[in-house]
Amino acid sequence: MRSKEPDNCGFAAALQAIGGKWKISLLWELHLRPHRFAELRRLLPGVSEKVLTQQLRQMEADGLIARHDYAEVPPRVEYSITPLGLSLNEAVTAMSKWGKQHEAWKSHRSAAA
């Protein structure tokens, strides 16, 4: 039986922060350099404007990225990664490394059978 207690280990909060089809890709692109909205749309083929807007807003609310609105004509807005976002990117990179090792292990195991 699962407990109804709040998640005290923080794993659920981490998964929520990276949940969503595009958040990991956005973290990666923004860790390389700041991008404008249209650039992010081009870099992530298949993402709709609505979903990209939602994911960027969620990530901004979670403190993972910052939105910089420059007072220029024409208007210019850039998104950049925050120190908190960088630390999450490091955690995701470690998970990716583990995933690759796990896939290699499964592949080796099935080949040996």
Residue pairs with C-beta under 8 A, 6 or more apart in sequence:
7 13
14 88
14 91
17 23
17 59
17 62
17 64
17 88
18 24
18 27
18 88
18 92
20 55
20 58
21 47
21 51
22 44
22 47
22 51
22 52
22 55
23 55
23 58
23 59
24 92
25 43
25 44
26 40
26 44
26 55
26 56
26 59
26 65
27 59
27 64
27 65
27 81
27 85
27 88
27 89
27 92
28 89
29 35
29 40
29 43
29 44
30 65
30 79
30 80
30 81
30 85
31 81
31 85
31 86
31 89
33 80
34 68
34 78
34 79
34 80
35 43
35 78
35 79
36 76
36 77
36 78
36 79
37 52
37 53
37 56
37 77
37 79
40 47
40 52
40 56
40 79
41 47
41 49
41 52
44 52
56 65
56 67
56 79
59 65
59 85
60 66
60 67
60 79
62 84
63 82
63 84
63 85
64 81
64 82
64 84
64 85
64 88
65 79
65 80
65 81
65 82
65 85
66 79
66 80
66 81
66 82
67 77
67 78
67 79
68 77
68 78
68 79
68 80
69 75
69 76
69 77
70 76
70 77
70 78
81 89
